[in-house]
Amino acid sequence: MRVTKTYLATAVIAAASIALVGCAPTTSAGGGDASGDAAPVKVAMITSQSGPLAAYGEAYTAGFEAGLDYATDGTGAVDGRELDIEWLDDQGNPDTAVSLAKDVIGQGTQIIAGTVVSGIATALAEQAEQNKVLYISGPAAADAITGANDYTFRSGRQTYQDVATAGTFIGDPAGKKVVVFAQDNAFGQGNLAGVQAVLGGQGATVEGVLVAEDATEFTPFAQQLIAASPDLVFVAWAGASSGAMWTALAQQGVFDAVPVVTGLGDVATYGAYGDASGDISFLNHYFAGAAGTDVEAAMIEHLDEAGATPDLFSPDGFVAAQMLVQAVREGGDSVDGMVDALEGWTFDSVKGEVTVREEDHAMIQPMYQAKLVQDGDAWVPELVDTVDAETVAPPVAGE
């Protein structure tokens, strides 16, 4: 194993308030080899079953169950060894998540994972390092999770990949001008910092137009965006004022003047953009049908049979299950062995070929450009382009 330095978070974008889930295999004393007579591997799945991000946790959970079915050929066992899976609710609270993690670790758990919140993910990563247990995070997007320590992995993408995907709408960012349009709060300021770090680091000039959270009139700001003459407007917005903001941009001709990019969130958000829906360019981690792979087809079939909807974080759960099975199959009961089994592992998953980068455990994966098109009265995503995994790969943490 390599000791790596923490890569400082570059911020969280619109789709980056995220969930991650815990898997925790343990064995009784003298557990034996991975065969039918070995003790079951206990897995504690710590995720948001309640709270504001419960929908993210639900999508992750459904994806995990589909991935486990796929990775174990429908048996739910790893080479005959049973997985004893328990689901625990972190309620979106870091203190609750840490308490749950300490409890299962105290019972001998060697693998944890979890939650839809980046703050919880970083807290659980600390527990993994302190207790030398394997931690597989899920949709939590904070860049700081990558390279946090030897024991922490991720099954989803990270903020850097989101922002780098936004940059692909203007080709090489060097010499280009990007304006970040966001609310003047921690979320918006974090997004501005993230774009400055990623696209600014690639040679773009990055400016911010930050709007007070209580603003209700957005026409002056839309005019300010046009006056800035950028090559790209990156929008990071949340809350009840979103509809009015998008309407103002459309009415003032911003979409006619410059490409406007934001993150495409979960299914529930597809109808949130009003008249601007067809004009926005979306960076995207995943939507149903984006990948077109055989593994994606298997996941969607499983989700359909379970009455679940393929969604933004379905692949993160699916990948987490594949990683869990790999860790147990190749690592046995040794945490060091599990880490070795995952480092550098390349495998086929929902989005195609993905790799757990050995140096810092980043999940190297393709991303998507998308747009919304009308389907009757609804808006649905359509693939514009697949962005190659290496094009948006983050720099190795600590280098």
C-alpha positions in Angstrom: 0.0 0.0 0.0 1.1 3.6 -0.6 0.6 6.4 1.8 -0.8 9.3 -0.2 -1.6 12.9 0.7 -5.0 14.4 0.8 -6.0 16.2 -2.4 -7.7 19.4 -1.3 -11.4 19.6 -2.3 -12.0 21.8 -5.3 -15.6 22.4 -4.4 -19.0 20.9 -5.0 -21.1 21.6 -8.1 -24.8 21.4 -8.6 -24.9 17.6 -8.6 -22.2 17.2 -5.9 -24.0 17.1 -2.6 -23.7 13.4 -2.5 -24.4 10.1 -0.8 -22.1 7.2 -0.1 -22.7 3.9 1.5 -20.9 1.5 3.8 -20.0 -2.1 3.3 -18.5 -3.9 6.2 -17.3 -7.6 6.0 -16.2 -9.3 9.1 -15.5 -12.9 10.0 -15.5 -14.7 13.3 -12.2 -15.8 14.8 -10.3 -18.2 12.5 -12.7 -17.3 9.6 -11.0 -19.7 7.1 -10.8 -19.3 3.4 -13.4 -17.9 1.0 -15.4 -21.1 0.6 -18.8 -22.4 1.6 -17.7 -23.4 5.1 -16.2 -20.0 6.0 -18.0 -17.6 8.2 -20.3 -15.1 6.4 -18.8 -11.7 5.6 -20.8 -9.1 7.6 -21.5 -6.0 5.5 -22.8 -2.8 7.2 -24.3 -0.4 4.6 -24.4 3.0 6.1 -26.4 5.4 4.0 -29.2 8.1 4.1 -32.5 6.2 4.4 -34.1 9.4 5.8 -33.3 13.1 5.7 -33.0 15.5 2.8 -30.8 13.2 0.6 -32.8 10.0 1.2 -33.6 9.9 -2.6 -29.9 9.7 -3.4 -29.5 6.9 -0.8 -32.4 5.1 -2.3 -30.9 5.2 -5.8 -27.5 4.1 -4.5 -29.1 1.2 -2.6 -31.0 0.0 -5.6 -27.8 0.2 -7.7 -25.9 -1.8 -5.1 -28.5 -4.6 -5.1 -28.3 -4.8 -8.9 -24.5 -4.8 -8.8 -24.4 -7.5 -6.2 -26.8 -9.7 -8.2 -24.5 -9.1 -11.3 -21.2 -9.6 -9.6 -22.3 -12.8 -7.8 -24.2 -14.3 -10.7 -27.4 -14.0 -8.7 -26.2 -16.0 -5.7 -25.5 -13.1 -3.3 -22.4 -15.0 -2.3 -18.7 -14.7 -3.2 -17.4 -18.1 -4.4 -19.8 -19.8 -2.0 -19.1 -17.5 0.9 -22.2 -15.7 2.1 -22.5 -11.9 2.6 -24.5 -10.9 5.7 -25.6 -7.4 4.7 -27.2 -4.9 7.2 -28.5 -1.5 6.2 -28.0 1.4 8.6 -29.4 4.9 8.4 -27.0 7.8 8.9 -29.9 10.3 8.6 -27.5 12.6 6.7 -25.7 13.4 10.0 -21.9 13.0 10.3 -22.1 12.3 14.0 -24.6 9.5 13.5 -22.6 8.0 10.7 -19.4 8.0 12.7 -21.2 6.5 15.7 -22.6 3.7 13.5 -19.1 3.1 12.0 -17.5 2.9 15.4 -20.1 0.4 16.5 -19.6 -2.0 13.6 -15.8 -1.6 13.7 -16.0 -2.5 17.4 -17.8 -5.7 16.4 -14.9 -6.6 14.1 -16.1 -5.2 10.8 -13.2 -4.8 8.3 -15.1 -3.0 5.5 -17.3 0.1 5.7 -18.6 2.4 3.1 -21.2 5.0 2.7 -23.4 8.0 2.5 -24.6 10.6 0.1 -22.9 13.5 1.9 -19.3 14.5 1.3 -18.8 15.6 4.9 -19.8 12.2 6.1 -17.6 10.5 3.6 -14.5 12.4 4.8 -15.4 11.6 8.4 -15.7 7.9 7.6 -12.4 8.0 5.7 -10.8 9.2 9.0 -12.3 6.3 10.8 -11.0 3.9 8.2 -7.5 5.2 8.6 -7.6 5.2 12.4 -8.9 1.7 12.6 -7.2 0.3 9.5 -10.4 -0.9 7.8 -11.4 -0.8 4.2 -13.8 2.0 3.2 -15.6 2.2 -0.1 -17.3 5.6 -0.6 -20.2 6.1 -3.0 -21.6 9.2 -4.7 -19.9 11.7 -2.4 -18.1 14.0 -4.8 -15.5 15.9 -2.6 -12.1 15.7 -4.2 -10.6 15.2 -0.7 -11.9 11.6 -0.6 -9.4 10.7 -3.4 -6.0 10.1 -1.8 -7.3 10.5 1.7 -5.5 7.5 2.9 -4.5 3.9 2.0 -7.8 2.5 3.2 -10.3 4.8 1.4 -11.7 4.1 -2.0 -14.6 5.6 -4.0 -17.1 4.0 -6.3 -18.4 7.3 -7.9 -16.9 10.3 -9.7 -15.5 13.4 -8.0 -15.9 17.1 -8.4 -12.9 17.5 -10.6 -14.4 15.2 -13.2 -17.6 17.2 -13.1 -15.9 20.5 -13.7 -13.5 19.1 -16.3 -16.5 17.7 -18.2 -18.0 21.2 -18.2 -14.7 22.4 -19.8 -15.0 20.0 -22.7 -17.9 22.1 -24.1 -15.2 24.7 -25.1 -12.5 22.3 -26.1 -9.1 23.3 -24.8 -9.8 25.8 -21.9 -6.4 27.5 -22.4 -7.0 31.2 -23.4 -10.8 30.9 -22.9 -12.9 32.9 -20.5 -15.3 31.2 -18.1 -17.8 33.0 -15.9 -19.3 31.1 -12.9 -22.9 32.2 -12.2 -23.8 31.2 -8.7 -25.3 32.3 -5.4 -23.1 34.2 -3.0 -23.0 31.5 -0.3 -20.7 28.6 0.6 -22.1 26.5 -2.2 -21.6 29.1 -4.9 -18.2 30.3 -3.6 -17.1 26.6 -3.5 -18.1 26.2 -7.1 -16.2 29.3 -8.2 -13.1 28.0 -6.4 -13.6 24.6 -8.1 -13.8 26.0 -11.6 -10.8 28.3 -10.9 -8.8 25.3 -9.7 -9.7 23.0 -12.6 -10.3 25.1 -15.7 -8.2 27.9 -14.4 -5.4 25.4 -13.9 -5.8 24.4 -17.6 -5.3 28.0 -18.7 -8.7 29.5 -18.7 -9.5 32.9 -17.2 -12.2 32.4 -14.6 -14.5 35.1 -13.2 -17.5 34.9 -10.9 -20.9 36.6 -11.0 -22.2 35.8 -7.5 -25.8 36.7 -6.5 -27.3 37.3 -3.1 -29.3 34.3 -1.9 -32.4 36.4 -1.3 -32.4 38.0 -4.8 -35.6 37.7 -6.8 -34.8 39.8 -9.9 -32.2 38.3 -12.1 -32.4 40.5 -15.3 -29.4 42.7 -14.3 -27.2 39.6 -13.7 -28.2 38.1 -17.0 -27.1 41.3 -18.7 -23.9 41.2 -16.7 -23.2 37.7 -18.1 -23.6 38.9 -21.7 -21.5 42.0 -21.1 -18.6 39.8 -19.8 -18.4 38.2 -23.3 -17.3 34.8 -21.9 -16.7 31.6 -23.9 -18.6 29.6 -21.3 -21.1 30.3 -18.5 -21.0 27.7 -15.7 -24.1 27.8 -13.5 -24.2 26.4 -10.0 -27.6 27.1 -8.4 -29.8 25.5 -5.9 -33.1 26.4 -4.2 -36.5 27.8 -4.9 -35.2 30.7 -7.1 -33.8 28.4 -9.8 -36.9 28.6 -12.1 -36.9 32.4 -12.1 -33.1 32.5 -12.7 -33.3 30.2 -15.7 -36.2 32.2 -17.1 -34.3 35.5 -16.8 -31.3 34.0 -18.7 -33.6 32.8 -21.5 -35.5 36.1 -21.7 -32.3 38.2 -21.8 -30.7 36.1 -24.6 -27.9 34.6 -22.7 -28.3 31.2 -24.4 -28.0 32.9 -27.8 -24.8 34.6 -26.8 -22.8 31.9 -25.1 -22.9 28.2 -24.1 -24.4 27.8 -20.7 -23.4 24.6 -18.8 -24.7 23.1 -15.5 -24.8 19.6 -14.0 -27.7 17.3 -14.9 -29.0 15.9 -11.6 -31.3 13.1 -10.8 -34.6 12.2 -12.6 -36.6 14.4 -10.3 -34.9 17.5 -11.6 -35.4 17.0 -15.4 -38.5 19.2 -15.4 -37.0 22.0 -13.3 -35.6 24.2 -16.0 -38.8 25.6 -17.6 -38.5 27.3 -21.0 -34.7 27.1 -20.8 -34.7 23.3 -20.8 -33.7 22.8 -24.4 -31.0 25.5 -24.4 -28.8 24.3 -21.5 -25.7 22.2 -22.0 -25.4 19.6 -19.3 -22.4 17.8 -17.9 -23.5 14.5 -16.6 -22.3 11.6 -14.5 -25.0 9.2 -15.6 -28.6 9.0 -16.9 -30.5 5.9 -18.0 -29.3 4.8 -21.5 -26.2 7.1 -21.5 -23.6 4.2 -21.5 -25.1 1.7 -23.9 -23.1 -1.1 -22.4 -24.2 -4.7 -21.7 -23.5 -4.1 -18.0 -25.8 -1.1 -18.0 -28.5 -3.2 -19.7 -28.2 -5.8 -16.9 -28.4 -3.1 -14.3 -31.5 -1.5 -15.8 -33.2 -4.9 -16.2 -32.6 -5.6 -12.5 -33.9 -2.2 -11.5 -37.0 -2.6 -13.6 -37.8 -5.9 -12.1 -37.3 -4.4 -8.6 -39.6 -1.5 -9.5 -36.8 1.0 -9.2 -35.8 3.8 -11.6 -32.3 4.0 -13.1 -31.0 7.3 -11.8 -27.9 9.5 -11.3 -26.3 7.4 -8.6 -27.4 3.9 -9.6 -23.9 3.2 -11.1 -22.2 4.2 -7.9 -24.0 1.5 -5.9 -23.4 -1.0 -8.7 -19.7 -0.3 -8.7 -19.5 -0.5 -4.9 -21.0 -4.0 -5.1 -18.4 -5.0 -7.7 -15.6 -3.6 -5.6 -16.9 -5.4 -2.5 -17.0 -8.7 -4.3 -13.5 -8.2 -5.7 -12.2 -7.2 -2.2 -13.7 -10.3 -0.6 -12.8 -12.7 -3.4 -9.1 -11.6 -3.8 -8.4 -10.2 -0.4 -10.0 -12.7 1.9 -10.0 -11.6 5.5 -6.9 -9.4 5.3 -7.6 -5.6 4.9 -4.2 -5.2 3.3 -5.1 -8.0 0.9 -8.4 -6.2 0.1 -6.6 -2.9 -0.6 -4.2 -4.7 -2.9 -7.1 -6.4 -4.7 -8.6 -3.0 -5.5 -5.6 -0.9 -6.3 -5.1 -0.7 -10.0 -8.1 -2.9 -10.7 -9.7 -2.3 -14.2 -13.1 -3.8 -14.8 -16.2 -3.4 -16.9 -19.1 -1.7 -15.2 -22.2 0.3 -16.1 -20.3 3.2 -17.8 -17.9 0.9 -19.6 -14.3 0.3 -18.5 -13.3 1.9 -15.3 -10.1 1.8 -13.2 -9.3 2.2 -9.6 -6.1 4.3 -9.9 -3.4 2.6 -7.9 -1.7 5.8 -6.7 -4.6 7.5 -5.0 -7.7 5.4 -5.6 -9.4 7.8 -7.9 -12.2 6.2 -10.0 -11.1 6.8 -13.6 -14.3 6.7 -15.7 -16.0 8.3 -18.7 -18.4 11.2 -18.3 -21.2 12.6 -20.5 -22.4 15.7 -22.3 -26.2 15.7 -22.5 -29.2 17.8 -23.4 -32.9 17.7 -22.5 -35.4 17.1 -25.2 -39.2 17.0 -25.0 -41.0 13.7 -24.8 -44.7 14.6 -24.8 -45.1 16.9 -21.8 -41.9 15.7 -20.2 -38.2 16.6 -20.7 -35.8 13.7 -20.9 -32.0 13.5 -21.3 -30.3 12.7 -24.6 -26.7 11.9 -25.0 -24.6 14.5 -26.9 -21.2 12.9 -26.4 -19.2 10.6 -24.2 -16.1 12.2 -22.7 -13.1 9.8 -22.5 -12.1 8.8 -19.0 -8.5 10.1 -19.3 -9.7 13.5 -20.7 -11.3 14.3 -17.3 -9.0 12.3 -15.0 -8.0 14.3 -12.0 -4.3 14.8 -11.2 -2.9 12.3 -8.9 -3.6 13.4 -5.3 -0.5 14.7 -3.5 1.6 15.3 -6.6 
